[in-house]
């Protein structure tokens, strides 16, 4: 069975965002939220792992960790943070190395999320905390509506937008991977756009355009026009509000 996501393309897209100047408003919001949750615990961790680091200043802000390792799917992001690259369901983690793993914005684009979670658990000590955020739920409903209009105009039906994990499904996945007392909550973020093209430009700057192995392209100008019109029709005539749902999660390796 072919892989759902193209991992080489994921690295290239993150590198493109890094070279162009990444748009990090969603990433920063998720990272800041995780830092606040960690601060409330008033605990210091001996050795931490940060997975997903599009901002080289993040490691310096993770003050709750004595020693910190950084990994990112993008070579430029990882190099900027003096870390290493990672494909979360393909790496070979050290056993019981970390008492904190923080994962920001990458686990929604791995081909085998249950395996990725098990590998992270393998890398963690007893009493450790796994915390992070990923895109899920009802993310990008206006974009999905626009893509359906494009398919109708071209007479085809193809996936354009990533499938998303639901909040109710994430906690069982964490439990099955060996984490206890998992907690999942949803942060819904609204952002308004003057056009579909502007939204796509922002997604490109986030490294968040389609990574699907089977990536269909618009067939002719009519499909593109239909998508642009459908997106605009969901707005007020000037701007359309798009929604991003970020799933925040936490789980412990033992009590």
C-alpha angles and dihedrals in degrees: 000000000000119000116262095220129044106230095192089053091049090058092046093049092051090048090051090052091048093052094046095044112268121249101230106172093117094039093049092048091052093045093048090050091052091049090053091051091049092049091054090058091061090210131132119217124211100214127008138185122211113200112193116026115174091159119062090208094065098084090056090053094053092087095158091075126078096198122021133194120193130206130175132173090232118076093214095048092047093047091049090057093042090246140117135260122258142191099197098214094043107044127104106232124200111252118255093345103135136054091188130039119180116189119187125188105328109083093078089069103052120108096225109032095172089055092046090053092048091051091051089050089051089056093054134087125229111275092029129138127231112195135162151109138259138176114264148126118047097353119160100003093163092052090050090051090051092050092052089053090051091051091050091052093049096041094238137108119213139146113264103160128054118260110248131218115236121233091240091057098049099067093055090049090054091048092049090051091057104266121131132213093015117193125196128181134169129238110196114201124189123202127176123222133194091217145355088255090059091051092050090049090054092048089051090052088052092050085241105123119118117309095176113139088223100051113176120204128214112271105224135325094294093067092049092047091050091052093049091048094047092051092049092047090063091060139067096267094272107046138012122216115227124194130221120191116202117192113213115199142177135181138167129228091221140341 
